[in-house]
Every structure is written in structure tokens, then in C-alpha cells.
């Protein structure tokens, strides 16, 4: 089933900023890469990235930027999974 959702330009811009910021964490860069890979395409989130993003959203240790990226990744997920 093709995914009709795409990362918004706002989220793609945030993801780009995260990837170029030396202060960004590994998890932020991982999520940002996934967000950018879904910008302007019909790609959907893989099961492994769904799991990572879900864990980020359920944890209190991540900041708002990380959680925003995780939410964007999950919004591209396969709802049947």
C-alpha cells in the first residue's frame, strides 16, 4: 500500500537543521534522517524506525525537538503494522 503522507516542509527544515548541528544527539540525527527521507516521496517508516520513534515519545528524557521528529516519523508509519 502506497503512503500518501509526506513530511511537511517545516519538519524537513527542522530535520535539516538537526543534521547540520554538531550539538544534535545521535537519536535526533537518526530521526531527522528518516524525516528527510520521507519528504517529497511516498516512502513510509520502517518497523525499526517506528519502534525507535515510539520509545522516544514514551520517554521523559528527550526534548521537544526530538519528540517532534519522532512524531513526524510515526505519522508516516504503516497503520496496518
N, C-alpha and C positions, 0 to 999 in steps of 0.2 A: 504494500500500500504506500503510495507516494505521500510525502509530507508536504502540505501546502503552507505550513508556517515557516517563517524565516526570522532570523534575529533582526531586531529593529536597528535603524541607523544609530540611535542613541546608545544601544548596547554594544554595537560594533565599535563605536568610537571609544566607549569605556574600555572594552577589551583591548583595543589597540594601545591605549594609554597604559594599561596594566602591563602589557607585553614589553613596552619600551622603558618601563620604570624599573631601575635596578633594585628598588626597595620592595618590589612586589614579591610575595611569597610564591613558593613552588605551586601550591594548590591554586592560587589566584591565576598564575600563568597557565596552568593546565586547563582550568575552566575557561579562561579568556581565549585560548586556542580553539576550544570546542565552539564557543560562541561565534568566533570569526569564521570557522569552517562552515557554519550554518547561515551565514549572511549572504543573501542573494542566491541561495541554492535550495534544492529540495531535500538536502541531507537531513537525517534525523539522528538524534542522540543514540549512541550505542548503549548496551546494557551496563557495561563497566562505568561509563561516564554517568549514567543515571544513578548508579549506586553511590558514586563519589559525591555527586551533587546533593543527593538525598541526605547523606551523612552530614554534609556541611550545613544544610538547612536545619537539621535536628540538633546541632551542637551550639552551645553558647560561646564557644571560643573564637568564632570567626566574626569579622567586622561586616559592616553593611555592604561594602563593595564586593566582598567575597560571596555574601549571600545573594546579592543581586545577580552576579554572574551565574551562581548555582541555579537560581530560579529561572533564568533565561535558558540554561541548558535543559532543565527539566521540562520547560514549556515546549521543547522540540521533541520530547520523548514519544516513543511508540505507546499509545494508550492501551494497546492490547497486551503489552508485556506486564 
